[in-house]
Amino acid sequence: MLSQTRPAGGDTLTFLRAIMRNPQQLGAIAPSSKAVARLAASVVPATPGAVVVELGAGGGVISDAIRDRLPPGGRQLAVEVNEGMVSHLRRSRPWLEVIAADAGDLGKLLRQAGLSHADAIVSSLPWTLFEEARQRRVLEEISASLVPGGTFSTVTTLTVLPLQRFRHFRGLMEGTFATVGTLGPIWRNVPPALVYTGARAGERPVEDLPGEPGAG
Ligand SMILES: C[S@@+](CC[C@H](N)C(=O)[O-])C[C@H]1O[C@@H](n2cnc3c(N)ncnc32)[C@H](O)[C@@H]1O
């Protein structure tokens, strides 16, 4: 695990500024709590040299949790579409490989970074802001970008669970991954949140599977 060297503040302010400028891109009223970030990052495997990609890094709270779990020799990339967030991430987290791009281009972005696959993909993308065809496309990119047995996690808030777009996304998760799971809820998040996980079919040691069920 790597030691934490990170600035004290600025993440939330940057996030709130971005919400005011572009609420349709953010899809949240506040950054994820550290408890949610730790749960989302629990899919990071212990395999030395693992490649972990984060989608929708925002202010960086989940990036920090991923870094805390990144094994020796690991590589951590963060894909973020919002320019203000990208500048903030580059300024505040020089250790992070920040890619200013759309998560829907994930396969191409990995190839440009000299990678064929990721061992884990961690998302806090605003799925209910994506139309159904776009949900499918992004999830296909994610699945195709994972190694066999690789794991995906995505943060969602309890407030979106009844929405038709969310139910559609949940159905896509079931159709895309060999196994789908739920971690949480985390009640001390604004609003309370869950983490969904999906594992690609294939070999992966049992001890690498995500944990912390019932945290929060
Ligand atoms: C709900 S916020 C989460 C931010 C942060 N990871 C957290 O948990 O607090 C969603 C983030 O996804 C980014 N985003 C939205 N659509 C995206 C896309 N198509 N590709 C990459 N990032 C996207 C937004 O700009 C925002 O930073």
The ligand as a Gaussian input file, in Angstrom:
#p B3LYP/6-31G(d) Opt

LIG

0 1
 C      -21.453000      11.631000      -9.077000
 S      -19.967000      12.437000      -9.561000
 C      -18.782000      11.476000      -8.617000
 C      -17.510000      12.213000      -8.354000
 C      -16.551000      11.527000      -7.384000
 N      -15.984000      10.316000      -7.951000
 C      -17.235000      11.186000      -6.086000
 O      -17.535000      10.007000      -5.882000
 O      -17.472000      12.097000      -5.300000
 C      -19.813000      11.836000     -11.218000
 C      -18.539000      12.243000     -11.934000
 O      -18.559000      11.626000     -13.232000
 C      -18.133000      12.559000     -14.212000
 N      -18.695000      12.132000     -15.496000
 C      -19.982000      12.242000     -15.920000
 N      -20.115000      11.706000     -17.142000
 C      -18.890000      11.219000     -17.484000
 C      -18.396000      10.539000     -18.625000
 N      -19.181000      10.245000     -19.661000
 N      -17.088000      10.197000     -18.666000
 C      -16.264000      10.495000     -17.624000
 N      -16.678000      11.145000     -16.513000
 C      -17.979000      11.497000     -16.435000
 C      -18.668000      13.894000     -13.700000
 O      -18.002000      14.998000     -14.271000
 C      -18.418000      13.746000     -12.186000
 O      -17.124000      14.175000     -11.854000

